[in-house]
Amino acid sequence: MHWQTISQHIRQVTGDAFHLETCSRVGGGCINTAYHLQGGGRDYFVKLNRADRHGMFVAEAAGLTELANANAVRVPKPICSGVCDHQAYLVLEFITFHIQSGTQAMRRLGEQLAQLHRYTRPQFGWQRDNTIGSTPQLNPWTSEWIAFWREQRLAYQLRLAAAQGMATRALDKGEQVQNKLEALFFAYQPVASVLHGDLWGGNMGVTDQAQPVIFDPAVYYGDRETDLAMTELFGGFTADFYAAYRATWPLDAGYALRKTLYNLYHVLNHFNLFGGGYATQAEAMMDRLLAEI
């Protein structure tokens, strides 16, 4: 990788006299490779991927800016992106944080996420498509949430799953869920909140000052419950987080069932990305939904 070219791009964009001194690999990602650049007391975080995925980085930077505009939860500031030596790169603000989280930080995150979700639009979707992991995520502006979720989330992932060889039995159940979505939204009309879109424990951290940070978003405007549901999918956040969120903005009682619907999207996406037992998990979620509607 031509690090000097990236360093020059950083200088052009920031106006800072950044000169690279050290470049160290950073672990933790499964889609991109990442590095920590240091020089002259300045630090930057750089993601790399194939050149044809530059658009994914452009969308990520736009998503971080969208989240920052809500002035609620801290996110890394995008610096610049481009293509160099047949690789796409994205340069972000480097934030030192820890994965471990205490009571104070998780309460703050619950409060701040509720505040983030108060940042709304008249329609569901976003001004551009992006990705969930490396899977395309389609975000056409749509006036009806159920129509958006049915076509742009469930139907899209089920079409990909069919191409990946998911059993016909499971695909048929997925179609049944799509056809019965209205039953899950009785007397509930979500607003179009700005969403992180991929909010699990691996995409959040806490600074030394107990300030929450969220990153690696898949931003769009949709039902705030989708972000809350995602936090419960892989082990869940702390009780302090959920209590603080609900105290700031209470949840509708129907969330207890809709969270299975919303997480079905992510489990289908994991099947499409990684295969394996995610098909069984997805079918079990479909069975749970069909038994209730």
VEXMI-116762 format. One record per atom (N, C-alpha, C, CB): residue in one letter; x, y, z. Coordinates in steps of 0.2 Angstrom, whole numbers, padded with zeros to 4 digits, always signed. Atoms other than C-alpha are relative to their C-alpha. Glycine has a CB too. Layout:
residues N
AXYZ...
END
This chain:
residues 293
M+0004-0006+0000M+0000+0000+0000M+0004+0006+0000M-0005+0000+0006H-0004-0006+0001H+0007+0017-0005H-0002+0005+0006H-0001+0004-0007W+0002-0004-0006W+0005+0025+0013W+0002+0007-0001W+0003-0003+0006Q-0002-0007+0001Q+0014+0041+0007Q-0006+0004-0004Q+0006+0001-0003T+0006-0003+0004T-0001+0044-0005T-0005+0002+0004T-0002-0004-0006I+0005-0001-0005I-0013+0042+0009I+0001+0006+0004I-0002-0006+0004S-0002-0005-0004S-0003+0053+0020S-0001+0007-0003S+0007-0001+0002Q+0001-0006+0004Q-0003+0067+0006Q-0007+0002+0000Q+0003-0001-0007H+0007-0001+0000H-0022+0065+0005H-0002+0003+0006H-0004-0006-0002I+0002-0003-0006I-0024+0068+0023I+0003+0007+0001I+0004-0005+0006R-0002-0007+0000R-0013+0084+0022R-0004+0004-0004R+0008+0000-0002Q+0004-0004+0004Q-0023+0090+0008Q-0007+0002+0003Q-0001-0003-0007V+0007-0001-0003V-0040+0088+0017V+0000+0004+0006V-0003-0007+0001T+0000-0003-0007T-0035+0093+0035T+0004+0007+0000T+0003-0005+0004G-0004-0005+0000G-0022+0106+0031G+0006-0001+0005G-0004+0006+0002D-0005+0001-0005D-0011+0098+0045D+0006-0003-0004D-0003-0005+0005A-0006+0003+0002A+0007+0094+0042A+0002-0007+0002A+0006+0005+0002F-0001+0007-0002F+0005+0076+0044F+0005-0004-0004F-0007-0004-0001H-0005+0004+0003H+0020+0065+0040H+0001-0007+0004H+0007+0004+0000L+0000+0007-0003L+0019+0046+0043L+0006-0002+0003L-0002-0005-0005E-0005+0003-0003E+0030+0039+0056E+0000-0007+0002E+0001+0004+0007T+0002+0007-0001T+0022+0023+0061T-0006-0002-0003T+0001-0002+0007C+0006+0003+0003C+0009+0011+0053C-0001-0007+0003C+0000+0000-0008S+0000+0006-0003S+0003-0003+0063S-0007-0003-0001S+0000+0001+0008R+0007+0003+0002R-0011-0016+0059R-0004+0000+0006R+0002-0007-0002V+0005+0001-0006V-0027-0016+0070V-0004-0005-0002V-0003+0007+0000G+0005+0005+0001G-0037-0031+0072G-0007+0001+0002G+0002-0006+0005G+0007-0001-0002G-0055-0034+0075G-0005+0000-0006G-0001+0006+0004G+0005+0000+0005G-0063-0033+0058G+0000-0006-0004G+0001+0006-0005C+0000+0006+0005C-0069-0047+0046C-0002+0002-0007C-0006-0005+0003I+0002-0003+0007I-0074-0036+0031I+0006+0003-0003I-0006+0004+0000N-0006-0004+0002N-0059-0024+0030N+0006-0002+0004N-0002+0007+0000T-0006+0000-0004T-0041-0023+0035T+0001+0007+0003T+0006-0003-0004A+0000-0007-0003A-0037-0008+0047A+0007+0001+0003A-0005+0000+0005Y-0006-0003-0002Y-0022+0002+0052Y+0000+0006+0004Y+0005+0001-0006H+0000-0006-0004H-0017+0015+0064H+0006+0004-0002H+0001-0002+0008L-0006-0004+0002L-0006+0029+0057L+0001+0005+0005L-0002+0003-0007Q-0002-0005-0005Q+0004+0040+0068Q+0006+0004-0003Q+0003-0003+0006G-0005-0004+0002G+0015+0055+0065G-0001+0007+0002G+0000+0000-0008G+0001-0007-0003G+0019+0072+0073G-0005+0001+0005G-0001+0004-0006G+0005-0001-0005G+0007+0069+0087G-0007-0001-0002G+0001+0006+0003R+0006+0001+0003R-0007+0065+0075R-0001-0007-0001R-0001+0004-0006D+0001+0008+0001D-0016+0048+0074D-0007+0000-0005D-0002-0003+0007Y+0006+0001+0005Y-0028+0042+0060Y-0001-0008+0000Y+0001+0003-0007F+0002+0007+0001F-0038+0025+0058F-0001-0001-0008F-0006-0001+0004V+0001+0001+0007V-0037+0018+0040V-0003-0007-0001V+0006+0001-0004K+0003+0007+0002K-0048+0004+0033K+0002-0001-0008K-0008+0000+0000L-0002+0002+0007L-0043-0005+0017L-0005-0005-0003L+0007-0002-0001N+0004+0006+0003N-0053-0016+0005N+0002+0001-0008N-0007+0001+0001R-0001+0000+0007R-0053-0020-0014R-0002+0007-0003R-0004-0005-0003A+0002-0006+0004A-0054-0005-0026A-0007+0001-0002A+0004+0001-0006D+0007-0001+0002D-0071-0009-0031D-0005+0001+0005D-0002-0007-0004R+0005-0001-0005R-0078-0007-0014R+0001+0007+0003R+0002-0005+0006H-0001-0006-0002H-0073+0011-0013H-0007+0004+0002H+0003+0005-0005G+0007-0003-0001G-0092+0016-0014G-0002-0002+0007G-0004-0003-0005M+0002+0002-0007M-0094+0006+0002M+0003+0005+0005M+0002-0007+0002F-0003-0004-0005F-0082+0017+0011F-0003+0007-0001F+0008+0001-0002V+0003-0007+0001V-0090+0033+0003V-0007+0000+0004V-0001+0002-0007A+0007+0001-0003A-0107+0027+0010A+0001+0000+0008A-0004-0006-0002E-0002+0001-0007E-0099+0023+0027E+0001+0007+0003E+0006-0004+0002A-0001-0007-0002A-0092+0041+0028A-0006+0004+0000A+0005+0003-0005A+0007-0003+0000A-0109+0048+0023A-0004-0002+0006A-0003-0001-0006G+0004+0002-0006G-0117+0038+0037G+0003+0003+0006G+0000-0008+0000L-0003-0003-0006L-0105+0044+0050L-0002+0007+0001L+0008-0001+0000T+0002-0008+0000T-0108+0062+0045T-0008+0000+0002T+0001+0003-0007E+0007+0000-0001E-0127+0058+0046E-0001-0001+0008E-0004-0005-0004L+0000+0002-0007L-0125+0051+0064L+0002+0006+0004L+0003-0006+0002A-0003-0006-0004A-0114+0066+0069A-0005+0006+0000A+0007+0002-0003N+0004-0005+0000N-0127+0078+0063N-0006+0000+0005N-0004+0000-0007A+0005+0000-0005A-0139+0072+0076A+0002+0002+0007A-0003-0007+0001N-0003-0003-0006N-0127+0078+0090N-0002-0004+0006N-0002+0007+0000A+0002+0004-0006A-0131+0063+0101A+0005-0004+0003A-0006-0004-0002V-0005+0005-0002V-0118+0049+0101V+0006+0002-0004V-0003-0007-0001R-0006-0001+0003R-0100+0051+0097R+0001-0005-0005R+0006+0001+0005V-0002+0004+0005V-0094+0044+0081V+0007+0002-0003V-0005-0001-0006P-0006-0002+0003P-0077+0044+0072P-0001+0005-0006P+0004-0006-0002K+0000-0005+0006K-0075+0059+0060K+0003-0002-0006K+0003+0007+0002P-0004+0002+0006P-0072+0054+0042P+0004+0006-0002P-0006-0001-0005I-0005-0004+0002I-0057+0062+0035I+0001+0000-0008I+0007-0002+0003C+0000+0001+0007C-0055+0056+0017C+0000-0007-0002C+0007+0004-0003S+0000+0007+0003S-0056+0041+0005S+0002+0001-0007S-0007-0003+0001G-0002+0000+0007G-0050+0036-0011G+0003-0007-0002G+0006+0005-0001V-0003+0006+0002V-0041+0022-0021V+0007+0001-0002V-0004-0003-0007C-0007-0001+0001C-0023+0019-0022C+0003-0007+0000C+0004+0004+0006D-0004+0006+0001D-0012+0004-0028D-0006-0006+0000D+0005-0001+0006H+0005+0005+0000H-0028-0006-0032H-0004-0001+0006H+0003-0006-0003Q+0003+0001-0006Q-0035-0004-0015Q-0004+0007+0002Q+0005-0002+0006A+0004-0005-0003A-0049+0007-0008A+0002+0001+0007A-0008-0001+0000Y-0001-0001-0007Y-0046+0016+0008Y-0005+0006+0003Y+0008+0003+0001L+0004-0005-0004L-0056+0026+0021L+0004+0002+0006L-0007-0003+0002V-0004-0003-0006V-0047+0038+0034V-0005+0003+0004V+0006+0005-0003L+0005-0002-0005L-0056+0041+0050L+0004+0003+0006L-0004-0005+0002E-0003-0002-0006E-0052+0050+0066E+0002-0006+0004E-0005+0005+0004F-0002+0005-0005F-0043+0039+0078F-0002+0001+0007F+0008-0001+0000I+0003-0001-0006I-0052+0037+0094I+0003-0006+0005I-0008+0000+0001T-0002+0005-0005T-0044+0027+0109T-0006-0002+0004T+0006+0002+0004F+0006+0002-0004F-0058+0017+0117F+0002-0007+0002F-0006+0000-0004H-0001+0007-0003H-0060+0001+0127H-0007-0004-0002H+0001+0000+0007I+0006+0004+0001I-0073-0013+0123I-0004-0001+0007I+0002-0007-0003Q+0003+0000-0006Q-0076-0015+0142Q-0004+0006+0002Q+0005-0002+0006S+0004-0006-0001S-0090-0004+0148S-0003+0000+0007S-0006+0000-0006G+0003+0000-0007G-0096+0001+0165G-0007+0003+0000G+0005+0005+0004T+0007-0002-0001T-0112+0007+0172T-0002+0007-0003T-0002+0000+0007Q+0001-0007+0002Q-0110+0025+0169Q+0000+0001-0008Q+0005+0005+0003A+0000+0000+0007A-0105+0023+0151A-0006-0003-0004A+0006-0003-0003M+0006+0003+0003M-0119+0011+0147M-0007+0004+0001M-0001-0007+0002R+0006-0005-0001R-0132+0023+0154R+0000+0005-0004R+0000+0002+0008R-0001-0006+0005R-0125+0037+0144R-0002-0003-0007R+0007+0002+0000L+0001+0002+0007L-0126+0026+0128L-0008-0001-0001L+0004-0007-0001G+0007+0001+0000G-0144+0021+0132G-0004+0007-0001G-0003-0003+0006E+0003-0007+0001E-0149+0040+0134E+0002+0003-0006E+0003+0004+0006Q-0002-0004+0006Q-0139+0046+0119Q-0003-0004-0006Q+0008+0000+0000L+0003+0004+0005L-0146+0032+0108L-0007+0002-0001L+0001-0008+0001A+0007-0003+0001A-0163+0038+0112A+0000+0007-0003A-0004+0000+0007Q-0001-0006+0003Q-0158+0055+0108Q+0001+0000-0007Q+0005+0004+0004L-0001+0001+0007L-0151+0050+0092L-0006-0002-0004L+0006-0006-0001H+0006+0003+0004H-0167+0041+0087H-0005+0006+0000H-0003-0005+0004R+0004-0006+0001R-0176+0058+0090R+0001+0004-0006R+0000+0005+0006Y-0002-0003+0006Y-0167+0064+0074Y-0004-0004-0006Y+0008+0000-0001T+0004+0003+0004T-0180+0060+0061T-0001+0003-0007T-0007-0001+0003R+0002-0002+0007R-0186+0062+0043R-0007-0002-0002R+0005-0003-0005P+0007+0001+0001P-0203+0062+0035P-0001-0007-0003P-0003+0005-0005Q+0000+0007+0004Q-0199+0045+0025Q+0005-0004+0003Q+0000+0001-0007F-0005+0005-0002F-0190+0029+0028F+0004-0001-0006F-0004-0007+0002G-0005+0001+0005G-0174+0025+0019G+0006+0005+0001G-0003+0001-0007W-0005-0004-0001W-0160+0036+0015W+0002+0003-0007W+0007-0003+0003Q-0001-0003+0006Q-0153+0047+0001Q+0005-0004-0005Q+0003+0007+0000R-0004+0004+0003R-0141+0033-0004R+0000-0007+0002R+0007+0002+0000D+0000+0007-0002D-0139+0014-0004D+0007-0001+0004D+0000-0005-0006N-0006+0001-0003N-0125+0007+0007N+0001-0008+0001N+0000+0003+0007T-0001+0007-0001T-0120-0010+0014T-0001-0002+0008T+0007-0002-0002I+0001+0003-0006I-0124-0021+0029I+0005-0006+0000I-0007-0003+0002G-0006+0004+0002G-0107-0030+0031G+0002+0002-0006G-0002-0008+0001S-0002-0001+0007S-0102-0032+0013S-0006-0001-0004S+0006-0004-0002T+0006+0001+0004T-0120-0035+0007T-0003+0006-0001T-0005-0005+0004P+0004-0007+0001P-0129-0021-0002P-0006+0001+0004P-0002+0000-0008Q+0006-0001-0004Q-0142-0013+0008Q-0004+0006-0004Q+0002+0002+0007L+0003-0004+0004L-0155-0004-0002L-0005+0005+0004L-0005-0003-0006N+0004-0005-0005N-0163+0012+0005N-0004+0005-0004N+0005+0004+0004P+0004-0005+0003P-0175+0020-0007P-0005+0004+0004P-0004-0003-0006W+0005-0004-0004W-0186+0034+0001W-0007-0003-0001W+0000+0007-0001T+0006+0004+0001T-0202+0025+0005T-0005+0003+0006T+0000-0007+0002S+0005-0003-0005S-0218+0033+0014S-0002-0005+0005S-0006+0003-0004E+0003+0004-0004E-0224+0017+0022E+0006-0005+0003E-0005-0005-0003W-0005+0004-0003W-0213+0007+0035W+0000-0007-0002W+0000+0001+0007I+0001+0007+0001I-0221-0010+0032I+0003-0002-0007I-0007-0002+0001A-0002+0002+0007A-0218-0009+0013A+0007+0001+0000A-0003+0006-0004F-0007-0001+0000F-0200-0003+0016F+0003-0007+0002F+0002+0006+0003W-0003+0005-0004W-0196-0017+0028W-0001-0007-0004W-0003-0001+0007R+0001+0006+0004R-0205-0030+0017R+0004-0001-0006R-0008+0000-0002E-0003+0000+0006E-0197-0026+0001E+0008+0001+0000E-0003+0004-0005Q-0007-0002+0000Q-0180-0018+0005Q+0004-0004+0005Q+0001+0007+0001R-0004+0004-0005R-0175-0029+0020R-0002-0007-0001R-0002+0003+0007L+0001+0007+0000L-0184-0046+0021L+0000-0003-0007L-0007-0001+0003A+0000+0003+0007A-0188-0049+0002A+0007+0000-0003A-0005+0004-0004Y-0006+0000+0003Y-0171-0044-0003Y+0005-0005+0003Y+0004+0007+0001Q-0004+0005-0003Q-0162-0055+0009Q-0002-0007-0001Q+0000+0001+0008L+0002+0007+0002L-0173-0070+0005L+0002-0001-0007L-0008+0000+0001R-0002+0001+0007R-0169-0068-0013R+0007-0002+0000R-0001+0006-0005L-0007+0002+0000L-0151-0069-0009L+0001-0007+0003L+0004+0006+0004A+0000+0007-0004A-0154-0084+0003A-0002-0005-0005A-0004+0000+0006A+0002+0005+0005A-0163-0093-0012A+0006-0001-0004A-0006+0002-0004A-0006+0001+0005A-0147-0090-0023A+0005-0004+0004A+0002+0007-0002Q-0006+0004-0004Q-0136-0097-0008Q-0002-0007+0002Q+0001+0004+0006G+0002+0007-0001G-0146-0113-0007G-0004-0001+0006G+0005-0004+0000M+0005+0001-0006M-0158-0110+0008M-0006-0005-0002M-0002+0007+0003A+0005+0005+0001A-0171-0124+0009A-0006+0004-0002A-0001-0004+0006T+0006-0002+0003T-0187-0121+0000T-0005+0001+0006T-0003-0004-0005R+0005-0001-0006R-0197-0124+0017R+0001+0006+0003R+0002-0006+0004A-0001-0006-0003A-0188-0110+0025A-0002+0006-0004A+0008+0001+0002L+0002-0006+0005L-0190-0098+0010L-0008+0001+0000L+0002-0001-0007D+0008-0001+0000D-0209-0102+0010D-0002+0003+0007D-0003-0007-0001K+0002-0004-0007K-0210-0097+0029K+0002+0007+0000K+0004-0004+0005G-0002-0007+0000G-0201-0081+0025G-0005+0004-0004G+0007+0000-0003E+0005-0003+0004E-0214-0077+0012E-0006+0001+0004E-0001-0004-0007Q+0006+0000-0004Q-0228-0081+0024Q+0001+0006+0005Q-0001-0006+0004V-0001-0005-0005V-0220-0069+0037V-0001+0007-0004V+0007+0000+0003Q+0001-0006+0004Q-0219-0055+0023Q-0007+0002-0001Q+0004-0001-0007N+0007-0002+0002N-0237-0057+0019N-0004+0001+0006N-0003-0007-0003K+0003-0001-0006K-0242-0056+0037K+0002+0006+0005K-0001-0006+0004L-0003-0005-0004L-0232-0041+0043L-0005+0005+0003L+0005+0004-0005E+0005-0004-0003E-0247-0030+0046E-0002-0002+0007E-0006+0001-0004A+0003+0003-0007A-0252-0041+0061A+0005+0002+0005A-0001-0007+0000L-0005-0001-0005L-0236-0036+0070L+0001+0008+0001L+0007-0002-0003F-0001-0007-0001F-0239-0017+0069F-0007+0003+0002F+0002+0003-0007F+0007-0002-0002F-0257-0016+0076F+0001+0006+0005F-0004-0006+0004A+0000-0006-0004A-0259+0001+0084A+0007+0003+0001A-0003-0001+0006Y-0007-0003+0000Y-0240+0005+0081Y+0002+0003-0006Y+0004-0006+0003Q-0002-0003+0006Q-0234+0017+0069Q+0007+0004+0001Q-0005+0006-0003P-0007-0003-0002P-0215+0020+0070P+0001+0007-0004P+0005-0005-0002V-0002-0006+0004V-0207+0037+0065V+0007-0002-0003V+0001+0006+0005A-0006+0002+0004A-0192+0037+0053A+0006+0003+0004A-0001+0003-0007S-0006-0003-0003S-0177+0039+0065S+0006-0002-0003S+0000-0004+0007V-0007+0002+0003V-0159+0039+0060V+0002-0006+0004V+0005+0006+0000L-0002+0006-0003L-0152+0022+0064L+0007-0001-0002L-0004-0006-0003H-0006+0002+0001H-0135+0016+0066H+0000-0006-0005H+0004-0003+0007G+0001+0005+0005G-0141+0000+0057G+0004-0006+0001G+0002+0003-0006D-0004+0006-0002D-0128-0012+0064D+0003+0000+0007D+0006-0001-0006L-0003-0002-0007L-0127-0009+0082L+0000-0006+0005L-0005+0005+0003W-0001+0006-0004W-0120-0024+0091W+0006+0002+0004W+0001-0007-0003G-0006-0001-0005G-0106-0025+0105G+0006+0001-0004G+0001-0005+0004G-0006-0001+0003G-0092-0025+0092G+0000+0006-0004G+0001-0006-0005N+0000-0006+0003N-0097-0009+0085N-0001+0006+0004N-0006+0001-0006M+0001-0006-0005M-0097+0002+0101M+0006-0001+0004M-0006+0000+0004G-0006+0000-0005G-0083+0006+0113G-0001+0006+0005G+0007+0001-0003V+0000-0005-0005V-0080+0018+0128V+0007+0003+0001V-0003-0003+0007T-0007-0003-0001T-0066+0031+0130T+0001+0000+0007T-0001+0007-0003D-0003-0001-0007D-0056+0034+0146D-0005+0004+0004D+0007+0002+0000Q+0005-0005-0003Q-0069+0048+0150Q-0007-0003+0001Q+0000+0006-0004A+0006+0003-0001A-0083+0035+0150A-0005+0003-0006A-0003+0001+0007Q+0004-0003+0006Q-0089+0043+0133Q-0002-0006-0005Q+0003+0006-0003P+0001+0005+0005P-0098+0030+0122P+0002+0002-0007P-0008-0002+0000V-0001-0001+0007V-0093+0029+0104V-0003-0006-0004V+0008+0000-0001I+0003+0005+0004I-0102+0020+0090I+0003+0001-0007I-0008+0000+0000F-0004-0001+0006F-0094+0016+0073F-0003-0006-0005F+0007-0001+0001D+0001+0005+0005D-0095+0004+0057D-0008+0000-0001D+0002-0007+0003P+0007+0000+0000P-0113+0010+0054P-0003-0003-0007P-0003+0007+0001A+0004+0002+0006A-0126+0004+0041A-0006+0005+0000A-0002-0007-0001V+0005-0005-0002V-0136+0020+0042V-0006+0000-0005V+0003+0007+0000Y+0006-0002+0004Y-0154+0023+0036Y-0005+0003+0005Y-0003-0006-0004Y+0005-0002-0004Y-0170+0030+0043Y-0005-0005+0000Y-0003+0007-0003G+0005+0005-0001G-0182+0018+0050G-0002-0001+0007G+0003-0007-0002D+0002+0001-0007D-0190+0011+0066D+0005-0001+0005D-0005-0006+0000R-0006+0000-0005R-0179+0014+0081R+0000-0007+0003R-0002+0005+0005E+0000+0006-0003E-0184-0003+0087E+0005-0005-0003E-0007-0003+0000T-0005+0005+0004T-0172-0011+0074T+0007+0001+0003T+0000+0002-0007D-0006-0001-0004D-0157-0003+0083D+0000-0004+0006D+0002+0007+0001L+0001+0003-0007L-0163-0009+0100L+0000-0008-0001L-0006+0002+0003A+0000+0007+0001A-0166-0027+0093A+0007-0002-0002A-0005-0001-0006M-0007+0002+0002M-0149-0028+0085M+0005+0000+0006M+0003+0005-0005T-0004+0000-0006T-0141-0024+0102T-0001-0007+0004T-0002+0006+0005E+0002+0006-0004E-0150-0040+0109E+0002-0006-0004E-0007+0000+0001L-0001+0006+0004L-0144-0052+0095L+0006-0004+0002L+0000+0002-0007F-0006+0003-0002F-0127-0056+0100F+0002+0001+0007F+0006+0002-0005G-0002+0000-0007G-0127-0057+0119G-0003+0006+0004G+0007+0001+0001G+0003-0006-0003G-0135-0040+0122G+0004+0004+0004G-0005-0003+0005F-0003-0005-0004F-0130-0024+0131F-0002-0001+0007F-0002+0007-0003T+0001+0001-0007T-0131-0022+0149T-0007+0003+0002T+0005+0004+0005A+0006-0002-0002A-0147-0019+0159A+0000+0007+0001A-0002-0004+0007D+0000-0008-0001D-0142-0001+0163D-0001+0003-0006D+0007+0002+0003F+0002-0003+0007F-0142+0003+0144F-0007+0000-0001F+0004-0004-0005Y+0007+0001+0002Y-0159-0004+0142Y-0005+0005+0004Y-0003-0007+0000A+0004-0004-0004A-0166+0005+0157A+0001+0007-0001A+0002-0002+0008A-0001-0007+0002A-0158+0021+0152A-0004+0002-0006A+0007+0002+0000Y+0003-0001+0006Y-0165+0020+0135Y-0008+0001+0001Y+0001-0005-0005R+0007+0000-0002R-0183+0016+0141R-0002+0006+0004R-0002-0006+0003A+0001-0006-0004A-0182+0030+0154A+0000+0006-0004A+0005+0001+0005T+0000-0006+0004T-0178+0042+0140T-0005+0000-0005T+0007+0001-0003W+0005+0000+0005W-0190+0036+0127W-0003-0007+0001W+0003+0001-0007P+0003+0007-0001P-0201+0021+0132P-0002-0004-0007P-0007+0000+0004L+0001+0004+0006L-0204+0007+0120L-0007-0003+0000L+0005-0006+0000D+0007+0003+0000D-0221+0000+0114D+0001-0007+0002D-0002+0001-0008A+0000+0007-0003A-0226-0017+0121A+0001-0005-0006A-0007-0001+0003G-0001+0005+0005G-0226-0025+0104G+0008-0001-0002G-0003+0003-0006Y-0007+0001+0001Y-0207-0023+0103Y+0003-0007+0002Y+0004+0005+0004A-0002+0007-0002A-0205-0040+0112A-0001-0005-0006A-0004-0002+0006L+0000+0005+0006L-0211-0049+0096L+0003+0003-0006L-0007-0001-0001R-0003-0003+0006R-0205-0036+0083R+0007-0001+0000R-0002+0007-0001K-0008+0001+0000K-0187-0038+0089K+0002-0006-0004K+0002+0000+0007T-0001+0006+0003T-0188-0056+0082T+0000+0002-0008T-0004-0005+0002L+0001-0002+0007L-0194-0049+0065L+0007+0004-0002L-0006+0004-0001Y-0006-0004+0002Y-0180-0036+0065Y+0007-0003+0000Y+0000+0006+0004N-0006+0004+0000N-0166-0048+0069N+0000-0005-0005N+0001-0003+0007L+0000+0005+0006L-0172-0060+0056L+0004+0003-0006L-0007-0001-0002Y-0004-0003+0006Y-0165-0048+0043Y+0008-0001+0001Y-0001+0008+0000H-0007+0001-0001H-0148-0049+0051H+0003-0007+0000H+0002+0003+0007V-0002+0008+0001V-0148-0068+0053V+0000-0002-0007V-0005-0004+0005L+0000+0002+0007L-0153-0070+0035L+0007+0003-0003L-0006+0003-0003N-0006-0003+0003N-0138-0058+0031N+0006-0004+0002N+0000+0007+0002H-0006+0004-0002H-0126-0068+0041H+0000-0007-0004H-0001-0002+0008F+0000+0006+0004F-0132-0084+0032F+0002+0002-0007F-0008-0003-0001N-0003-0002+0007N-0129-0075+0015N+0007+0002+0000N-0004+0006-0002L-0007-0001-0001L-0112-0070+0021L+0004-0006+0002L+0001+0006+0005F-0004+0005-0004F-0106-0085+0031F-0003-0007-0001F+0001+0002+0007G+0003+0006+0000G-0118-0099+0028G-0001-0003+0007G+0004-0005-0004G+0000+0004-0006G-0118-0113+0041G-0007+0000+0004G+0005+0003+0005G+0006+0001-0004G-0131-0114+0055G-0005+0006+0000G+0002-0001+0007Y+0004-0005+0000Y-0138-0097+0052Y-0007-0001-0003Y+0003+0006-0003A+0006+0002+0003A-0151-0105+0041A-0005-0003+0005A+0001-0005-0006T+0004+0003-0005T-0158-0115+0055T-0002+0005+0005T+0004-0005+0004Q+0002-0005-0005Q-0158-0100+0067Q-0005+0005-0004Q+0006+0004+0002A+0004-0004+0004A-0167-0090+0053A-0007-0003+0000A+0002+0002-0007E+0007+0003+0001E-0181-0103+0051E-0003-0001+0007E+0002-0007-0003A+0003+0000-0007A-0183-0104+0070A-0003+0006+0002A+0005-0002+0005M+0003-0006-0001M-0186-0086+0070M-0007+0001-0004M+0005+0006-0002M+0006+0000+0004M-0199-0087+0056M-0005-0004+0004M+0002-0003-0007D+0005+0004-0004D-0208-0101+0066D-0003+0004+0006D+0003-0007+0002R+0003-0004-0006R-0209-0090+0081R-0004+0006-0002R+0006+0003+0004L+0004-0005+0003L-0216-0076+0071L-0007-0002-0002L+0003+0004-0005L+0006+0002+0003L-0229-0086+0062L-0004-0003+0006L+0002-0006-0005A+0005+0003-0005A-0235-0094+0078A-0003+0006+0004A+0005-0004+0005E+0003-0005-0004E-0239-0077+0085E-0004+0005-0004E+0006+0005+0003I+0004-0004+0004I-0247-0069+0070I-0005-0004-0005I+0004+0004-0005
END
